[in-house]
Amino acid sequence: MTPYSVLITGASGYVGTFITSALLRIPEVHVISLGRKPHELIPPKSSFRQIPFELHEHSEVKSSSDYITGVIGSLHTKVIVLHAAACTSIRECEEQSKSADVCNVRFSEIMAGVARHYDAHAIYFSTDLVYDGAESSPHQGFQSSDPACPRSQYGKTKFEGEQHFLDLPQGAVLRLSLVYGPPMGTRNSFLQWVEDRAAKQQPIPLFIDEWRTPVVVSDVFKAVMGVIDQGLLGLYHCGGPERLSRVEFGEAVVPECKEWFAPTYRESVPHNPPRPRDVSLQSDGLFSLCGVSPERPADTTEWVRAWRERGRIEVPFI
């Protein structure tokens, strides 16, 4: 394999932590993490460099891009940019729309500028919430060619961020569905929330009228590597192979907690904006191009549990 450098943002998030730890198991890859503070789970090593950067309300696009490339300096290998950083709290994005715009739109424009500087293959992580999930949602899942219609500020800002990467000569966008997997430090997914409530013998409210296509975090990484290896450009959906309600998803991945499930209708839990009914994604195109067979949630239960019990970050499939 030809050596290359990966510049990643959001390395301390759930998806970013998994991808960073997985990349560092590949001898030919050098990882550069851009963030506010050192990564608490990944120890310093020669193939892992951390660059301090904090985005502010008044951060200008060009000066910020120039600062980042100036600190990093020259890179004498192929460069990949993975932009995973985002404000993902729907409530926070609604209540602090200006901050959401800075984090999800302006930062994306900054990183697009960095990608241009290095003539990099750049991948942006987006969301299934660029769709409104209305009653007319396609039962087989949204295709990447379907027009976006976000109803939340989070979805709107993520969709705007997509455009900066799609305008790049070597840009790709991956719209992720609900990502799950084992815990990584304090970075938990849906599974840990369910297990924590069950351990406390608390009811677990799960929607029976909300559908998504959950994707295990290891398949997200495989898709990313496929995009890199195949040099894929453009817009792709990255969801799991099954359209499931929250109740069905819980039954598939944490069946031992079923006695605490409390099936719930969306209308019984007020949200602003309203929760989308169905934002399932059709992702066959991406996984076919990458040569990956995504795992059904029910098939991931054993390795997710085994990984959790080991209590450490480990990537068993590389």
Sequence and secondary structure as in RCSB ss.txt:
>XXXX:A:sequence
MTPYSVLITGASGYVGTFITSALLRIPEVHVISLGRKPHELIPPKSSFRQIPFELHEHSEVKSSSDYITGVIGSL
HTKVIVLHAAACTSIRECEEQSKSADVCNVRFSEIMAGVARHYDAHAIYFSTDLVYDGAESSPHQGFQSSDPACP
RSQYGKTKFEGEQHFLDLPQGAVLRLSLVYGPPMGTRNSFLQWVEDRAAKQQPIPLFIDEWRTPVVVSDVFKAVM
GVIDQGLLGLYHCGGPERLSRVEFGEAVVPECKEWFAPTYRESVPHNPPRPRDVSLQSDGLFSLCGVSPERPADT
TEWVRAWRERGRIEVPFI
>XXXX:A:secstr
   EEEEEE TTSHHHHHHHHHHTTSTTEEEEEEESS  SSS  BTTEEEEE    TT  HHHHHHHHHHHH   
 SEEEEEE      HHHHHHTHHHHHIIIIIHHHHHHHHHHHHT EEEEEEEGGGS   TT  TT B TTS    
 SHHHHHHHHHHHHHHTSTTEEEEEE  EE S BTTB  HHHHHHHHHHTT  EEEESS EE  EEHHHHHHHHH
HHHHHT  EEEEE  S  EEHHHHHHHH GGGGGGEEEE GGGS  SS   SB  B  HHHHHHHT     GGGS
HHHHHHHHHHTS   TT 
